[in-house]
Amino acid sequence: MSNDENHRNKKSIVIYFSRADENYAVGYIDKGNTEVIAEYISELTNADMFKVEPANPYSKDYDTCIQEAEERQSKHDAPITKCLPDLKNYEVIYIGSPVYWNIMPEEMVTALKEIDFNDKVIRLFVTHEGSGLGEIPEQIKNICRGAEVLDGLTIRGALVNTSKDKVINWIKK
């Protein structure tokens, strides 16, 4: 039985962080790259969605944003606007993130670190411009202890709007 068959009928949620404004390689965008992929996944799997949002928004300017991200990561200080919903009834959790300094934005760590992931299946996806998954799979395994973490999906930010078929093929794996 394929993962598509295994996961399609299970209660799922897409938890993601995404930032619009100025992005590397794509310029100014109205919707973040990771959000585009999160919406594809939700549409294809009927998963609920939860967007992790920073209590202190990042700068609209890309260079300033990445400096802010590095500082938040080094201090492990990134409050979020609201906590995740109760995940006890979800079996499959899609976790989506851009890659900031080879790992997830610290806001994702804040959102995920106190959650019980025992007996959950995690499907990781990232948007990037050359770093692939970075160290995020290891980061997820450390934060989401007790979960089965499946192979992740990488999408270049500049290609998100033409990547729905890639998402479909990944979901079917």
C-alpha positions in Angstrom: 0.0 0.0 0.0 1.5 3.4 -0.9 1.8 6.3 1.5 -0.9 8.1 -0.5 -3.3 5.3 0.4 -1.9 5.1 4.0 -2.1 8.8 4.7 -5.0 10.1 2.6 -7.7 8.8 4.9 -5.9 9.8 8.1 -6.6 13.0 10.0 -3.9 15.4 8.9 -2.7 18.9 9.6 -0.2 21.2 7.8 1.9 23.2 10.3 4.0 25.8 8.5 6.0 29.0 8.7 6.1 31.3 5.6 7.1 34.8 5.0 6.1 37.1 2.1 7.7 40.4 1.3 11.3 40.3 -0.2 12.5 36.8 -0.8 15.8 35.6 -2.2 15.7 34.9 -5.9 12.1 35.9 -6.3 11.9 39.5 -5.2 8.8 40.9 -3.4 5.9 38.4 -3.1 2.5 38.7 -1.6 2.3 35.1 -0.4 5.3 33.2 1.1 6.7 30.3 -0.9 6.2 27.8 1.9 2.5 28.8 2.2 2.0 28.0 -1.5 3.2 24.5 -1.0 1.2 24.2 2.3 -1.9 25.1 0.4 -1.2 22.4 -2.3 -0.7 19.8 0.4 -3.9 20.8 2.2 -5.9 20.8 -1.0 -4.5 17.3 -2.0 -4.9 15.6 1.4 -7.8 17.5 3.0 -5.5 18.4 5.8 -6.3 21.2 8.2 -3.8 24.1 8.2 -2.0 26.1 10.9 0.3 29.0 10.1 3.0 29.7 12.7 3.3 33.5 12.9 6.0 35.5 14.7 5.0 37.8 17.5 7.6 40.1 16.2 7.3 40.2 12.4 10.4 40.0 10.3 11.6 42.9 8.2 10.2 43.2 4.7 13.8 43.6 3.5 15.4 40.2 2.8 18.9 41.1 4.1 17.5 42.5 7.3 15.2 39.5 7.7 18.0 37.0 7.5 20.0 38.9 10.1 17.0 38.9 12.4 16.6 35.2 11.8 20.2 34.5 12.7 19.8 36.5 15.9 16.6 34.7 16.9 18.2 31.3 16.3 21.3 32.2 18.3 19.2 33.4 21.3 16.5 30.8 20.9 14.1 33.6 21.3 11.2 33.7 18.9 7.7 34.1 20.4 4.7 33.3 18.3 1.2 34.9 18.1 -0.7 31.7 19.1 0.0 28.1 20.1 -0.7 25.1 18.0 -4.1 23.5 18.2 -4.4 20.2 20.1 -2.8 17.6 17.9 -4.0 14.5 19.7 -6.6 13.6 17.0 -4.1 14.1 14.1 -2.2 11.1 12.8 -0.2 12.8 10.0 1.5 16.1 10.5 3.0 18.0 7.6 5.6 20.4 8.8 6.7 23.1 6.3 9.4 25.7 6.6 11.8 27.9 4.7 15.5 27.2 5.4 17.1 30.0 7.5 20.8 29.5 8.1 20.5 25.8 7.4 17.7 25.2 9.9 14.0 26.1 10.5 13.1 29.6 11.6 13.2 29.7 15.4 9.4 30.3 15.5 8.9 26.8 14.3 11.0 25.5 17.2 8.9 27.6 19.6 5.7 26.1 18.1 6.8 22.5 18.1 9.0 22.1 21.2 6.4 21.3 23.8 4.2 19.0 21.7 3.7 15.2 22.2 4.6 13.6 18.9 4.4 10.0 20.0 2.8 7.8 17.4 2.5 10.6 14.8 3.8 10.5 11.2 5.7 13.6 10.2 6.1 14.6 6.6 8.6 17.5 6.2 8.7 20.0 3.4 10.9 23.0 2.8 11.4 25.8 0.4 14.9 27.0 -0.3 17.1 28.5 -3.0 20.0 25.9 -2.9 20.3 24.5 0.6 17.9 21.6 0.2 16.7 20.2 3.5 19.7 21.6 5.3 19.8 20.2 8.9 16.1 20.4 9.3 15.4 16.6 9.2 17.8 16.2 12.2 16.2 19.2 13.9 12.7 17.7 13.5 13.8 14.3 14.8 15.3 16.0 17.9 12.2 18.2 18.5 9.5 15.7 17.5 10.6 12.7 19.6 8.4 9.7 19.3 7.3 10.5 15.7 8.0 8.6 12.6 9.7 11.2 10.3 9.4 10.3 6.6 11.6 11.6 3.8 11.2 15.3 3.1 10.3 17.3 0.1 12.4 20.2 -1.1 11.1 22.9 -3.5 13.1 25.9 -4.8 11.2 29.1 -3.8 11.5 30.4 -7.3 9.6 27.3 -8.6 6.7 27.0 -6.1 4.1 28.1 -8.5 4.9 25.4 -10.9 5.6 22.6 -8.4 2.1 21.1 -7.8 3.0 17.9 -9.7 6.2 17.5 -7.6 4.0 17.8 -4.4 1.5 15.2 -5.8 4.3 12.8 -6.5 5.8 13.2 -3.0 2.4 12.7 -1.4 2.1 9.4 -3.3 5.5 8.1 -2.1 
